[in-house]
Amino acid sequence: MMYDYPSPMFMGSGSVLFVLLLLLAIAALGVLAVWPVHRRRDQGQERAEQILADRFAGGQIDAEEYEQSLRMLRNARH
């Protein structure tokens, strides 16, 4: 008496390729979801340093305050 149950081999190479592509797509979405966050953080740091430099150039703060604030900004990044 033979039973006709599907075996694990019924998936074939097309299904394996589909699963691999699905896993690749999920991984790519994960990377794309995290990447812009790091990029925005770097742009914010650059913007803060530029504002500080502009304030120093405009005479709103002196050299000591500029250097101290710049060190604080750069230390906060790490």
Beta strands, then each sheet from edge to edge (+ up, - down):
end
